[in-house]
Amino acid sequence: MDKLFAAISLFVASLLFPQTPIRTQHRSVLLDCGRKYYTRDWILDLLEEMEDCHANELVLHFSDDMGLRLESKTYPWLAGSDNAWSLDPSVPDPDPGKVLTQEDILVIGRAASDRGIELIPSFDSPGHMRYILERYREQTGQDIAMSFAPSCLDITNARGVRFVRSLMEEYGRLFARTGSRQFDIGGDEVFPNELWPKAGSWQAWAQKETDNVQCSPYDGFVLYMNATDDFVRSLGYEQTRMYSDMVRESTLQLNARIDVSYWMLGRATPVEIQERHRVINCINFYLYYILDPHLSYPGGYADAIEREWTPQWFLGWPSRSDRVTGSCYCIWSDIPGSQTQDQVMEGVRPRLQAWGRKNGFLTPEGSEPR
């Protein structure tokens, strides 16, 4: 019966899903090392797995709501973690407060370069910043978060923006020493839709900055992301990327040169985003490995990736293959204590291998096609 079901599934998939993967420029793996501590040696082992799958970029997502797990020499009091903001705080963080050092990044960067892999810093703002914003308030007595959204930076607070920029500069210069040319600037899950009307200060700021009374609170977000893109490039970075869920029609437009990591079906379809931006496929249904025993995506298994996914497949939504520049397999550490490092590696290995094959590089036996 199992063989019959598998045969039927493959037949249906052959009718529904694209079968010829396109080779793309970006073959990224994202590691959420902001919420969970991964040792330097474990990350070096991950690089070996990535090389076997012909991945060429490791995106280190070292900051999120639950922690900033990368040493800051500018603000020695800042790096650390807080499991209180885990999706399930009852599951203990096995490594509270542990962080990667800047020397760790340099060692990882050299190893990545030796394997033809670029190390990419991922620093999310203005959302997903609760840990940083709380630590800043505790240290300085100043609140730079939105009053109704404690995970979000108030982008109209000049002091707060300067602080965040100084962090981005410190980390940007660190990663540049490893040869990084790209920077992930985040921009996802800023507010739920119902909270946008509360961001009146963002609307007033956007209207003042542009002398355009048509600007909405969302246009303030656009101004912030464009300024972040400009700032990162002023540090010498050649390319930026942000997430897709906040990309939508507005009075102002995001810089077209920003690549968009398309991770969920949202207000804008892939082809709509592709009118202005190049797209990286990280669709959550297939390419998210999440450390949360209560959450999984039915497509996120090796056999489903093998059977159904290609870099140009966005769950049936139309897209332009010429505007798909790559894909990204994402390891998200939502509940850091729910899996050990070894369990994470065991879980992602077959998925990465399937993803590598569907990027057009590996045969089912794991060797490169001739």
C-alpha positions in Angstrom: 0.0 0.0 0.0 2.8 2.4 0.9 4.5 1.8 -2.5 1.2 2.3 -4.3 0.6 5.6 -2.4 4.2 6.7 -3.3 3.7 5.9 -6.9 0.4 7.8 -7.1 2.0 10.8 -5.3 4.9 10.9 -7.8 2.5 10.7 -10.7 0.4 13.5 -9.4 3.5 15.6 -8.6 4.8 15.0 -12.1 1.6 16.7 -13.4 1.5 19.5 -10.9 5.0 20.5 -10.1 7.9 21.8 -12.3 10.4 19.1 -13.0 13.4 21.1 -14.4 15.2 23.1 -11.8 17.1 26.2 -12.8 20.6 26.8 -11.6 20.8 30.1 -9.7 23.3 32.5 -8.3 22.4 32.3 -4.6 22.2 28.9 -2.8 22.0 30.1 0.8 21.5 28.4 4.1 20.3 30.6 6.9 21.1 29.7 10.5 19.2 31.4 13.3 22.0 31.6 15.9 20.3 34.6 17.6 17.8 32.5 19.4 19.9 29.3 19.9 23.6 29.1 20.6 25.5 27.0 18.1 29.1 26.3 18.8 31.8 27.4 16.4 32.7 23.7 15.7 29.1 22.9 14.9 28.9 25.7 12.4 32.2 24.5 10.8 30.5 21.1 10.4 27.5 22.8 8.8 29.8 24.4 6.3 31.1 20.9 5.3 27.5 19.8 4.8 26.8 22.9 2.7 29.8 22.3 0.5 28.6 18.8 -0.2 25.2 20.3 -1.3 26.9 23.0 -3.4 25.6 25.8 -1.2 27.5 29.0 -1.6 26.2 31.3 1.1 25.8 31.0 4.9 23.5 33.6 6.3 24.1 34.0 10.0 21.0 35.4 11.7 22.6 36.4 15.0 19.9 38.7 16.4 16.2 38.1 17.1 13.6 38.8 19.8 15.1 36.3 22.2 18.8 37.3 21.9 21.8 38.9 20.3 24.3 36.0 20.3 27.3 37.8 18.8 29.8 39.7 20.9 29.7 43.5 20.6 32.9 45.3 21.5 31.2 48.7 21.1 28.5 47.7 23.7 30.0 45.0 25.9 26.8 44.8 28.0 24.6 44.0 25.1 25.1 40.4 23.8 23.2 37.6 25.4 19.8 35.9 25.5 16.5 35.8 27.3 14.4 32.7 27.1 11.4 34.6 28.6 10.4 35.6 25.1 10.6 32.1 23.6 7.4 30.8 22.0 7.5 28.2 24.8 9.4 29.5 27.9 8.7 26.3 29.7 11.4 24.6 27.6 14.7 25.8 29.1 17.4 27.4 27.0 20.3 24.9 27.3 22.9 27.6 26.7 21.6 30.8 28.4 23.8 33.8 27.7 26.3 32.0 25.5 27.3 33.9 22.4 29.7 33.7 19.4 32.8 35.8 19.7 34.0 38.1 17.0 37.0 35.8 16.7 34.6 32.9 16.1 33.2 34.8 13.1 36.6 35.4 11.7 37.5 31.7 12.0 34.1 30.7 10.5 34.6 33.2 7.7 38.0 31.8 6.8 36.6 28.2 6.7 33.7 29.4 4.6 36.0 31.1 2.2 38.1 28.0 1.8 35.0 26.1 0.7 33.8 28.8 -1.7 31.0 30.0 0.7 30.2 33.6 1.5 29.3 34.5 5.0 26.4 36.9 5.1 25.4 38.9 8.2 21.7 39.0 9.0 20.5 41.8 11.3 16.8 42.2 11.4 15.2 45.6 12.0 13.0 47.5 12.8 11.1 44.4 14.0 12.3 41.3 15.8 14.4 43.4 18.2 12.9 42.9 21.6 16.0 41.6 23.3 18.2 44.5 22.0 15.6 47.1 22.8 15.0 45.8 26.4 18.7 45.7 27.1 19.1 49.2 25.8 16.3 50.5 28.0 17.8 48.7 31.1 21.3 50.1 30.4 20.3 53.7 29.5 16.9 54.3 30.9 15.7 55.3 27.5 12.9 53.5 25.7 13.4 53.4 21.9 10.7 50.8 21.1 7.2 51.4 19.9 4.8 51.7 22.9 2.3 49.2 21.4 4.9 46.9 19.9 7.9 46.2 22.2 9.7 44.1 19.6 9.9 47.0 17.1 12.3 50.0 17.0 10.6 53.4 16.8 12.1 54.5 13.5 11.3 58.1 14.3 13.5 58.1 17.4 16.8 59.5 16.2 18.7 58.3 19.2 17.4 54.8 18.7 18.2 54.7 15.0 21.7 55.9 15.6 22.2 53.1 18.1 21.0 50.5 15.7 23.1 51.9 12.9 26.2 51.8 15.1 25.5 48.1 15.8 25.1 47.4 12.1 28.3 49.2 11.4 30.3 47.2 14.0 29.0 43.9 12.7 29.2 45.0 9.1 32.8 45.8 9.4 33.5 42.5 11.2 31.8 40.4 8.4 33.6 42.5 5.7 36.8 41.2 7.1 35.7 37.7 6.1 34.9 38.8 2.5 31.2 39.4 3.0 29.7 41.4 0.1 26.0 41.0 1.0 23.9 42.0 4.0 20.5 40.7 5.1 18.6 43.7 6.5 15.5 41.9 7.6 12.3 44.0 7.5 9.8 41.2 8.3 6.9 40.9 10.7 7.0 44.6 11.7 3.3 44.9 12.9 0.2 42.8 12.4 -2.2 44.6 10.0 -4.4 45.9 12.7 -1.6 47.8 14.4 -0.4 49.8 11.5 -3.0 52.6 12.1 -1.4 53.1 15.5 2.0 54.2 13.9 0.8 57.7 13.3 4.3 59.1 14.1 5.7 57.1 11.2 3.1 58.6 8.9 3.8 62.1 10.0 7.6 61.5 9.6 7.2 60.2 6.1 4.9 63.1 5.1 7.4 65.6 6.5 10.5 63.9 4.9 8.9 63.7 1.4 6.5 66.6 1.5 3.8 64.2 0.4 0.5 64.1 2.4 -0.4 60.8 0.7 2.2 58.9 2.8 0.9 56.3 5.2 2.6 54.7 8.3 3.9 52.0 5.9 5.7 54.6 3.8 7.6 55.5 6.9 8.8 51.8 7.0 9.8 52.2 3.3 11.9 55.2 4.1 13.6 53.4 6.9 14.4 50.3 4.9 15.7 52.4 2.0 17.9 54.3 4.4 19.1 51.0 5.9 20.0 49.8 2.4 21.9 53.0 1.7 23.7 52.8 5.0 24.8 49.2 4.5 26.1 50.0 1.1 28.1 52.9 2.5 30.0 50.3 4.5 31.1 48.7 1.2 28.4 46.1 0.8 27.3 45.4 -2.8 23.9 43.8 -2.2 21.1 43.6 0.4 18.1 41.4 0.9 15.0 41.7 2.9 11.9 39.5 3.6 8.8 39.5 1.5 5.9 39.8 3.9 6.1 43.5 4.3 6.4 44.3 0.6 3.3 45.9 -0.8 1.9 48.7 -2.9 2.4 52.1 -1.3 3.0 55.8 -2.1 6.7 55.4 -1.8 8.7 52.5 -3.2 11.4 50.3 -1.8 14.7 50.5 -3.5 14.5 48.2 -6.5 18.0 47.0 -6.0 17.1 45.2 -2.7 16.6 41.5 -3.3 13.5 40.0 -1.7 13.5 36.7 0.1 10.1 35.3 -0.6 9.0 33.2 2.4 5.2 33.2 2.6 2.2 33.9 0.5 1.3 37.5 1.5 -0.2 40.7 0.1 2.1 40.6 -2.9 2.5 37.6 -5.1 6.0 36.6 -6.4 5.3 38.0 -9.9 4.1 41.3 -8.4 7.3 41.6 -6.3 9.4 40.6 -9.4 8.2 43.7 -11.3 10.7 45.7 -9.2 12.9 43.2 -7.3 14.9 40.0 -7.9 13.6 37.2 -5.7 15.2 34.5 -3.6 13.0 31.5 -3.0 12.8 30.5 0.7 9.1 29.5 0.7 8.3 28.3 4.3 6.2 25.3 3.2 9.4 23.5 1.9 12.5 25.4 3.1 11.9 26.1 6.8 13.3 23.8 9.5 11.8 25.1 12.7 12.8 24.2 16.2 9.2 23.9 17.5 7.6 20.5 18.0 4.1 22.0 17.6 4.9 23.5 14.2 5.9 21.9 10.9 5.2 22.4 7.3 3.9 19.4 5.4 6.2 20.1 2.5 9.3 20.5 4.7 10.5 17.0 4.4 13.3 15.6 2.1 10.9 13.5 0.0 8.5 16.4 -0.5 11.4 18.8 -1.5 12.7 16.1 -3.9 9.2 15.5 -5.4 7.8 18.9 -5.6 10.1 21.9 -5.1 12.3 23.8 -7.5 13.8 27.3 -7.1 11.1 28.6 -9.4 8.2 26.9 -7.5 6.1 29.2 -5.2 3.2 26.9 -4.3 1.6 27.4 -7.7 1.8 31.1 -7.9 3.2 32.4 -11.2 6.7 33.7 -11.2 9.3 34.8 -13.7 12.3 32.4 -13.7 14.6 35.1 -15.0 13.9 37.1 -11.8 14.6 34.2 -9.4 18.2 34.6 -8.4 18.4 31.8 -5.9 17.0 30.0 -2.9 17.6 29.8 0.8 17.1 26.9 3.2 16.3 28.3 6.7 17.0 26.8 10.1 14.8 28.8 12.6 15.5 28.3 16.3 12.1 29.3 17.7 12.3 27.1 20.8 16.1 26.7 21.3 15.8 24.0 23.9 13.5 21.8 21.9 16.4 20.2 20.0 20.1 19.7 20.6 22.7 20.7 18.1 23.2 17.1 17.1 19.4 16.7 16.6 19.3 19.8 14.4 22.1 18.5 12.2 20.5 15.1 11.9 17.2 16.7 11.0 18.5 19.1 8.4 21.0 16.9 6.6 18.6 14.9 4.4 16.6 18.1 3.7 19.8 20.0 2.6 20.8 17.1 0.4 17.3 17.1 -1.3 17.5 20.9 -1.6 20.9 20.6 -3.2 19.7 18.1 -5.7 16.7 20.3 -6.6 19.1 23.2 -7.2 20.3 21.1 -10.1 23.6 20.0 -8.6 23.4 16.6 -7.1 22.2 13.2 -8.2 20.1 11.0 -5.9 23.4 9.2 -4.9 24.8 12.6 -3.8 27.3 13.1 -6.6 27.5 16.0 -9.0 25.9 15.3 -12.4 28.3 15.1 -15.3 
